[in-house]
Amino acid sequence: MPTMPEMTRGGPGPRGIDGAIGAMIALALLALAVALVWTDLHRGPWYDEFYTDYVTRGGQSWLRQLRESWLADNHPPLFYILARASAWLGEIETRRLLNLAFAALALAGGGLVVRDAPRLLPAAGGLALLLAANPWTVWAGSDLRSYFLSQCAGAVLALSLAALWIEGTPGSRGRRAAYWGALFFAFNTHIITTIIAGALVLAFLAGAAWRKDWPQLRALLVPALASAALFLVVSAIQYPMWEANTRVFWLAPGFDSARYAIEYAVQRTIGANPVVLLAALAGCGLLAREAVRSRTLPGELGALLLLATGVAIAVAGLIAIHLLRPILIEKYLSALTATVAAGVALGFGRALVALPARAAQVLLLAGLAWTLYALAGNAERTVARNSWLGTGRLIAREAARCADTAVHTDGFWNADVMAMSPADNRLVAPYAYRSVARRLGFRIERDGSRRISARCPTLFWAEHDTRHRFDEAAILAHLRNRGFALDAITLYRIGDGWVASDRPLSPAP
């Protein structure tokens, strides 16, 4: 067991089990990569992904997209710039593989940190187990949105801050590069991630000032100021649009909606792997005992307390902003979940190095087994999530059965989303319907058509019916008002969408 002077600053890495930890990390992350590829390619797309696909589609001027779409959105344009670079990959499902590049960057950054601070290897093992087991990791990693990038940046940032505190020096060029990179992405990907990253850096700056470690304070501050400066420059351009876009917003207001989003995110994170959690609790107990006995603060315990302080500052700030203008849902908190996981992992790492080598290996195997079990279930549930392909496949089946099938869409069904800012929302829903129809091989009637097929079904298609639920009577009344000669309809609900038919459809074979 390391002595207290070693535990307070610097100290040896894990002896005897470092190979086992490295193998476990490799297996957990390999399994995560396989799960991400499978979910990326098999999960159907949903509205927000069509939005990303539309505003980053190829064949358009980068400058025009930046000016008219990316800067008009509610978050920094960095993710859209990266997503635009993936346009050559084709459909949304393959474009999601961009997340593997983010994962590779995070792995490289984490590797640089741990190579320079080998004492953090056990904690890095716990972090890998927790993130791979977290249901939000696979969900975010199979989204053509910025949440997975936020999670990767949050994980590397938390690990870098812990290394800087525990080692007490800025470290090697590689470790410094990892910190710079994590801050760059964390400050410039998503506004919620920016707030979380700022709160974490603020907590560690306060810690460095408290122990009067001015070199460490400078090492923390300079990269943060550089990344924040870029964010502020872009924000000066975007702020008027942010303010206008969120005056009427779809997020639920009030304290409870913010509290529940944070509470659920934290619960899912710490409960992702009970093996890691139980070991972490034991490790925190060991750290607390060492602090009491020596009357000094062990490095891991100090880093954990500062991470917790940063999380507390972020939570307080996010709730305060949410009360003024709703901004929070659980999936926006990817960087927070990565930070919480890093804190739990520090406790896990302390427990791991306290065990004999054979017992530590058993703990690693148990943690890995749980992560693989959780990962398989998370991947299966993610692929089963609602998507536009559910209703699309029903229509494709009917069109294949009867070539004269008429398919109608109507902006009325998506009027609430199409009325939202930014202005691209007015075009995304029609783009999404056309995209699904093209890939599944059926044709949508032109706008203004009132064609009723004489010998095949006439289908009325709506997706993303999430904020209201049209029933048969309301749908039929609207269609009649639009000039369709209909006596009755039969409604088929699939996920968040529906298909209404002028005649009952035959069951699927």
N, C-alpha and C positions, 0 to 999 in steps of 0.2 A: 504494500500500500504506500503511495507517495506520502512523504512527510509534509507537515504544514507549510514550511517555507516553500516547498515545491508547489503545493496546492495554491498558494497565494499569488504567485506570479511565476510564469514559466513552469518548468518541470518536465519530466520525461513523458514520452508517449506510452501507450499501453504495451506492456511487455508480455510476450507469450501468446496473446490472442489477436494480435494485429492482423495476422494472415486470415484468421477465421472471420474477423470483422470485415476485412476487405472482400472476402468471398461472399459473405452474406449481402453486402451492399451491391456487389455485382449481380447476384442472383435476383435480388429484389428489384433493381432498376431494369434488368433485362426483362423480367416478367412485366413490369410496368410498361416498357416499350412495346412489348408484344400486345398487351391489352390496349394500348393507345392506337396502334396500327389497326387492330381489329375493329375497335369502336369507331375510329375515324372513317373506315371504309364501309361499315355496315349500318351506322346510325343515320336515319333520315334527317334532312335539313329542316330548320324551323325559321321563323320570320327574321329574327335578328341576324342570322347567318346570311339570309338572302340580302339583307341590308348591306352587310359587309361585302358580299359578292358583287352587288350592284355598284357600290361606290368605289370599288377597287378592281373593276373588270378591266381586262386588257383592251387595247385598241383605242384608248382614250389618252388625252394629254395629261401627263403627270401634274403639270402646273395648274391646269384647269381643275382637275380633281382636288388638288390641294386647296385651291382658292374657293371652289364652289361647294365642296362636299366635306373634306376632312377638317378644315378650319371652322366649318359651320356646325360641327358636331359638339357634343358636350364634354369631350375629353381631348387631350393632346393628340396630334396627328401621327405620332410615331408608329403606333400599331398599324394604322392604315397604310403608311409608307411601306412597312414590312410585308403587309398582306398584299399590296399591289405587286410586290416583287414575286409573289407566288402565283400570279394570274396564269402563268404558263402551265400550271399543273392541271388546269381544266375545271372540272366540276367541284362543288363544295366539298364533297367527301375526300377528294384527293388534295385539295388545297388545305384541308385541316392538318395534313402531314407537316405543315409549317411548324406545328407545335413540337414536333420531334427536334427541330433545329433549336427551339428555345430550350428544350430539355437538355440537349447536348451542350449548349452554352452554360446552362446552370451546373451541369456535371463538371465541366471544365473549370468553372469558377470555384465550385466547392472543392474540387481536387487541389487547386492551387492554394486554397486556404488551409486545407488539412495537411498538405505536404509541408507547408511552412510552420504549421502548428500541430504536430502529430498528436498532441495531447487531446485534440478535439476529435480524433478518429472514432472513439466509442460514441460520442454524441452524434457524429455524422451518421453512424450506423443506426441509431435510434431515429434520427430525422428521416432517413431513407425508408425505414419500416413504417413510420407514421404517415408520411406523404403518400407512399404507394398504397396504403390501406385506406386512405381517406376517400370517401365517395366523391368529393368535389374534385379530386385530382383527375380522375378519369372523365368526369363530366366536363370539366373545363378543358381538358386536353383533347376532347372530341368536339370542340366548338370552334368555329371560325370567328372567334371573338378574342378579346385581350386578356381574359381572366387567367388563363394558364401562364401567360407571360408574367402577369402580376404575381402569381404564386411562385414562379421560378425566381423572380427578382427578390421577392420577400424572403425566400429561403436563403439565398446566397448573402443577402444583406444581413440577416440575423446571424448567420454563421460568421461573417466577416467581423461584425461588431463584437461578438463573443471572443473571437480570436484576438482582436485588438486589445480588449480589456484584460483577458487572461494572460496573454504574452507580455503586455505592457510596452510593446514596440510596434511601429508601423509595419515591420516585417519585410519580407522579400519584395522584389518588384512584382512578382506574380500575385502575391497576396494583395498588394496595393492595387494592382490592375483589377482584381476581382471585386474589391470594394468600390472602385471607381465605376466599373461596369454595372454592378448591382444598383448603385445610386442613380446612374444615368437612366436605366430602365424603370426603376421604381418611381422616380420623380416625373417621368415623361410618358407613362403608359395610360394611366387611368387616374382620375382626380382623387378617388378614394385611396388608391395606392399611394399617391403623392402625400396625402395627409398622414397615412400610417407611417410611411418612411420618414417624414419630417418629425413625427413624434418620437420614433425610435432614436434618431440621431440626437434629438434634443435631450433625451434621457441620458444617453452616453456622454454627451457634452457636459451635462451637469455632473455626472460621475467623475469625469476627468478633472473638472474644476474643483470638485470636492476634495480629491486627493492631490490637487495642485500638480497634476501631470501635464505641463504645458506642451511638450512634444506630442503627447497623445492627443491633446485637444486640437492642436494644429492638424494632425493626421486625420482626425475626424472631420474637422471643419472645412478645410480647403476643398476636398472633392464635393462635399455637400453644397457649398456655396456655388461651385461651378455648375452642378446639375440643377440646382434651384434657379440659378440665373437664366438658364435656357428655358426652364418651365415658365418663369415670370415673363420673359420676353414673348413667348408664344401666348401666354394667358392675357397679356395686354391686348393682343389682337382678338382673342376668342371671347373675352369676358362679356362684352355686350351681347353676343349670341348665346352664351351660356345662360345669362340672366333672362333673356327673352324666351329661350327654349323651355325653361323650367318654370315659367309662371303658371302654366297649366300642364301638370305632369301626371303620369299614370301611377306613380308610387304612392303607397298609403302614407298619410301624414300621421303625426302624433308620436308620443314617447313609446307606447307599446309596440308599434311596428318596428321602431329602431331597436328596442330592447330585444324583441324576439329574434330579429335577424342576427344580432350579435350573439345572443345566447345559443341559438341553434348552431351557428358556425363554430363556436367554441366547443360545444358539447360533441359535435360530430368529429372534431379534431382530436380532442383528448381521448375520446372513446373509440377511435378508429382501430386501435390495437390494444386490447386490455393487458396483454403480456407486457408491452412496453410501459403502459401506464402504471401497473403495479410495481414494476422495477423502478420506475422514475420516482414513485412515492418513497420507496425505500432509499433510493439515492439521495433524495432531498432530506430525508431524515438523517442520513450520514453527514451530509454537508452542514446541517444545522447543529448536529452534535459537535462536529469539528470546530465550528465557529464559537460555540459556547466554551469548549474546553480550552481553546487557544486564545480566545478573545481577539481573533483576527477574522477577516472575511475571506473564506476560500474563493479562489478565482471563479470557479464555476457558479458558486452561489451568488457572487457579485454580478456576474453576467446575467444569471437568471433573474435576479431582482431588477436589474436595469431593463431587461426585456419586458418584464411585467410592468414596470413603470411606464415604459414607452407604450405598451398596449393600453394601459389605463388612460394615459394622455390622449391617445388616438380615439379611444371609445368616448371619452368626455367631449372631445371636439366634434366627433361625428354626430353624436346625439344632439349637441347644441345646434349644429348646422341643420340637422334633419328637422328640428322643431321650427326652424325658420323657413326652410325650403326642403321638402322631402328628397333625400338622396340615397337612402339605404335599402338594399335588399341583401339577402345572404350571399348570393354569388359575387357581389361586388367586393366581398371581404377576403378575397383569395390571399392577399399579402398578409392579412391579420392571421389567418389560419396557419400560414407558413411560419409566422413568428411564434405563435403559441406552440406549434409542433417543435420548434427549435428549443423553446424553454423546457418542454417536457423531455426532450432528447438530452439536455444537459443533465437532468436528474438520472435518466436511464444510463448515461455514460458513466456517471459516478458509481452507480450500483454495479455496473459491469466490471469495472477495474477492481472493485472490492472483492470479487468472487475468485475462487481458485479457477485455474484455466479450464478444467473439465466442466465445472458448473457454469462458467461463462459461456462455453460453447453450447451447452444444453439450452441456456437462456436465449442465445442467438437463434438456435434452431426452432425453439418454440415461437419466438417472435416472427421469424420468417414464415413458419407454417401458417400462423394466423394471418399474416399479410397476404400470402398467396390465396388463402381461402376468401378473405374479404375482397381481394382484387378480382377474383373470378365472378363473385356475385355483383360487385359494382359494375363491371363491364357488361354483364348480362342485363342489368337494370337500365344502364345507360342506353344500350342499343334499343331497348323496348320503349324508350321515351316517345312521347307524341311527336309526330312530324307530318309534313305535308305529303309524304309518300303514302300515308295510310289511305286518305281519300283518293289520292291520285291513282293508286293501284286498283281501287274499286272501279273508277272510271275507265282505266285502261282495259280492265277485264271486260266491261260491257262493250267498249268500242271494238275489242277484238271479236266478241261474239256477234256483233251486228254493226256493219260498217257505216250505216246511216245514222248512228247515234249522234244526237245534237248535245253539245256541252256549252253551257252559258255560265259566265261569271258576271259579277255586278259590283261596282265600287261601293254600293250601299252597304254591303256586308262588312266592309273594312273601313267605313267612313271615319270611325273614331281614330284609328291608327293613321290613316291618310291625312287627317287634319292636324296631326302633331308636327311640331318642328323637330328637326330641320326639314326643309322642303323636299328632300329626297324621299321622305315617307310617302309622298303622293304617287311616286312611280314604282316603289319597291313591290307593292302587292301585285299589280299587273305583271311586273317582271317575274315575280315568283310563280304565278299561275302559268305563264308562258314557258318558264324554265322546266317546270314539272311535266307539263304536257309534251314538250319537245323530247325530254329524256325517256318518257314512258310511251311515246308513239301515238298520241291522239291529238285531235285538233279542237281548238276552242273557237266558237262562233265569233264573228267580228262584232265590235261594239255596235249597238243599235239593232242587231238581228233579233227577230222574234220567231225564228223558225221552230216549228214543232215537227218532229219526225213522224211520218205516217206509219212506219213499220218497225221502228226501233225506239228505245227509250229516249226521252228528252231529259237531260240531267242539268241540275242547277247546283253549282259547286261553290262552297265557301270554306275558307280556312282561317285559322287564327281567331276563332270565335271564342275569345277568352274572357272578355269583360262583360259580355251579355250573352244570353242564350236564346236565340231565336227558336220559337216553337213552330209547329206546322201551320197553325192558324196565321201567325204573323208573316211567315214566309209566303204562304199562299196569297194573303191579302196584298203584299207588296208586289208579287209577280203579276197578279191580275191588274193592279194599278199601272204596272209597266207595259201592259198590253198583251200579256200572254193569255191565250185562250185555254184556261185550265179549269177543270171541274174539281180536281183533288190532286194531292201529292202524297207520296210516301217518303218519309224522312229516315235517313240512315246516318247515325252519328258515329264518327271514328275519331278518337282522340279529341283534339281541339277543333275539329272541323266537321262538316256534314255534306252530304249529297242528297238533294231532293229529286225525286223522279216522278214523272207523270204517270207511271205505272209501277206496280211491284216488280222488283228485280228477282231473277232466279238466284238461289243460293249458290255460293262458291262451290266448285266441285271439290 
